[in-house]
Amino acid sequence: MSAEKWYYCLKHHTVEPQQGCRAEDRLGPYPDRETAARALEIARERTEAADRYDREWDEDD
């Protein structure tokens, strides 16, 4: 496995290596290009899971 880290650039909508755009414009790091390419999907899945957790937490009150 490579030690290289990959990022998804929100400004250019591209996958890039560590030497890329500034951190504020990127998601990551990810272990490989393929995972970085799924960055928006991963973020959406995590947000949906957090929203479900919040709704369940509120329902317990």
Buried (B, 14 or more C-beta within 10 A) or exposed (E): EEEEEBBBBBEEEEBBEEEBBEEEBBBBBBBEBEBBBBBEEBEEEEEEEEEEEEEEEEEEE
